[in-house]
């Protein structure tokens, strides 16, 4: 099998609040540059212990519902242990177990193959780190 592997780092500013940042345009632009009409796979990865990636509808309330669900499942209280800095932020380290830090998506004819209304988003509940990196890798 012959193919190419191309990767790029995208810097994302998530701010100081729980948030979801839409990466769909960045993914589309990356594929426009590197896929050249080929079929393949786009892997999206965030190398942060307090971030995850989701494929979800945005703008219709699902994004806010996901953040609300995470607040319910992972309440911001002092029950969580964080060996790096006391109690509290350990809840954010649980996020990648529920919202994984990676997604692999099909690319057909050089285009990201998402369903209607689906977007690729980075999710973070960590209010202490406003900047994230996301690695986009195309294999095709």
C-alpha positions, 0 to 999 in steps of 0.5 A: 500500500502506498500512501502519504502521511502528513501532519500539522499542529493547530494552536487553539485558544480555549480561554479560561472557561469550560468550552468547546472550540469548533475545529471543522474549518481547520480540518477542512482547510488542512485536507484541502492542502494535503489530501489532493482528492484522495481517500484516507483517514484524518486523525485528530489528537489533542495532547492534553490531560484535560481536553478531549475531542468530540464529533457533535452538532453545534449551534443547536444546543447540543454543545451546551448540553454536553458541557452541562452533562460533563458538569453533572458527571464531573462536578467541580468540587473537592472530591477529586484528587490531583497529585500535581496540585491538591484537590479540585483540578483532578476532575479535569483529568477525568475528562479524556476518559469520557471525551477521548483525546482523539478521533479518526474520521473518514476522508472521501475524495479529499473531503472530510466525511461528516454527517449532517450538522456534525462538527469536530470540536475540542472540549475542555473543562480546565479553566486554568490553561487557555491554550491547546494544541491539536495535531491533524494527521492525514493518511491517504 
